[in-house]
């Protein structure tokens, strides 16, 4: 029990004093995750809107595959990215393995299905309300998608926040493609695993508190946006 309280007190001191390593790891985590989130959203949100608006062959199959990919094990994603970016892989010439770029690529692959699936579910309901109006106005598919993306922006922001929460807590794929290199690819989750293995519970707890805080903020934001959207409908 004494060791626990000692670790907690030291972790609190690291947080209050803004320890340099703590700040560096946190900022790197946010930079990697926010970059991956931005790119993934640019891919997933229009794709989710397209699935809601457009009827095409194999559409149901595409939706089923998309939903299945939400449960894709992150460590498998990391392995696939590793193979493609390794020296013997097709993209090995770029030297991206064990860099933040490789970590961003892995996170994008992990969260695109999640964001696209949530976006599709939200925009499908919105499309049922807008269908007759937009069809009668003889709008193009691009105009319909743009309309849905704009009017469903709160729901889409919820989808993006869900993607952020999934990405910021990822460890398996990040460890495989990033290598957990100090001052280069070490992020919150990989640092927690390393510090715990070393027995440095103070740093691990401090990093854990930051990760928990980010997760709580994301969940509060999702809850607030969901409540606001429901009140707006009423």
LINTAJO-V895595 format. One record per residue. N is the residue number from 1. SS is DSSP state (~ for helix, > for strand, _ for the rest). OMEGA is omega in whole degrees, -180 to 180 (none if undefined). D_FIRST is the distance of its C-alpha to the first C-alpha in whole Angstrom. Layout:
BEGIN
N/SS/OMEGA/D_FIRST
N/SS/OMEGA/D_FIRST
END
This chain:
BEGIN
1/_/179/0
2/~/179/4
3/~/180/5
4/~/-179/5
5/~/177/6
6/~/178/9
7/~/180/10
8/~/-179/11
9/~/178/12
10/~/178/14
11/~/179/15
12/~/178/17
13/~/179/18
14/~/179/20
15/~/-177/21
16/~/-178/23
17/_/-179/24
18/_/180/26
19/_/-174/25
20/~/179/28
21/~/180/27
22/~/180/25
23/~/-179/28
24/~/-179/30
25/~/-180/28
26/~/-180/28
27/~/179/32
28/~/178/33
29/~/-179/31
30/~/-179/33
31/~/180/36
32/~/-175/36
33/~/-180/35
34/~/176/38
35/~/178/41
36/~/-180/40
37/~/-180/40
38/~/-179/43
39/~/180/45
40/~/179/44
41/~/178/45
42/~/178/48
43/~/-169/49
44/~/-175/47
45/~/176/48
46/~/179/52
47/~/176/52
48/~/177/50
49/~/178/53
50/~/179/56
51/~/179/54
52/~/-173/55
53/~/-170/58
54/_/173/60
55/_/-178/61
56/_/-179/62
57/_/-179/62
58/_/178/59
59/~/-180/57
60/~/178/55
61/~/179/54
62/~/179/53
63/~/180/51
64/~/178/49
65/~/180/48
66/~/179/47
67/~/179/45
68/~/-179/44
69/~/176/43
70/_/180/40
71/_/180/38
72/_/-179/39
73/_/-178/36
74/~/-178/35
75/~/176/35
76/~/175/38
77/~/178/39
78/~/179/38
79/~/-180/40
80/~/179/43
81/~/178/42
82/~/-179/42
83/~/-178/45
84/~/-176/47
85/~/-180/46
86/_/-176/46
87/_/180/48
88/_/-180/50
89/_/-177/50
90/_/-179/52
91/_/-179/50
92/~/-178/49
93/~/-178/52
94/~/178/50
95/_/-176/47
96/_/-178/44
97/_/-178/42
98/_/174/39
99/_/176/39
100/~/179/38
101/~/178/41
102/~/179/41
103/~/179/37
104/~/179/39
105/~/180/42
106/~/180/39
107/~/178/38
108/~/-180/41
109/~/-178/42
110/~/-171/39
111/~/178/39
112/~/178/43
113/~/-180/43
114/~/-179/41
115/~/-179/42
116/~/-179/46
117/~/178/45
118/~/179/43
119/~/180/46
120/~/180/49
121/~/-179/48
122/~/-176/48
123/~/177/51
124/~/177/53
125/~/180/53
126/~/180/54
127/~/178/57
128/~/177/58
129/~/-174/58
130/~/-170/60
131/~/-175/62
132/~/-179/65
133/~/-177/65
134/~/177/65
135/~/-179/67
136/~/179/70
137/_/177/69
138/_/-180/70
139/_/177/67
140/_/179/66
141/~/180/63
142/~/179/61
143/~/179/62
144/~/179/60
145/~/179/57
146/~/179/57
147/~/180/58
148/~/-180/55
149/~/-179/52
150/~/-177/53
151/~/178/53
152/_/-173/50
153/~/179/48
154/~/178/45
155/~/180/45
156/~/175/45
157/~/175/42
158/~/178/40
159/~/180/41
160/~/179/40
161/~/176/37
162/~/176/36
163/~/178/37
164/~/179/35
165/~/179/32
166/~/-175/32
167/~/-174/33
168/~/-180/30
169/_/-178/28
170/_/-180/30
171/_/-173/29
172/~/-178/31
173/~/-179/34
174/~/179/33
175/~/-177/31
176/~/-174/35
177/~/-178/37
178/~/177/35
179/_/178/34
180/_/-178/31
181/_/-178/32
182/_/180/31
183/_/-179/33
184/_/-178/35
185/_/-179/34
186/_/-180/30
187/_/-172/29
188/~/-174/25
189/~/-179/25
190/~/178/26
191/~/178/24
192/~/179/21
193/~/-179/22
194/~/-177/22
195/~/177/19
196/~/178/17
197/~/179/19
198/~/-177/19
199/_/178/15
200/_/-172/16
201/~/-180/13
202/~/179/14
203/~/180/18
204/~/179/17
205/~/179/15
206/~/177/18
207/~/178/20
208/~/178/19
209/~/178/19
210/~/-180/23
211/~/178/24
212/~/179/22
213/~/178/24
214/~/179/27
215/~/179/27
216/~/179/27
217/~/179/30
218/~/-180/32
219/~/176/31
220/~/180/32
221/~/179/35
222/~/180/36
223/~/-179/36
224/~/180/38
225/~/179/41
226/~/178/41
227/~/180/41
228/~/-180/44
229/~/179/46
230/~/179/46
231/~/178/47
232/~/180/50
233/~/-180/51
234/_/none/52
END
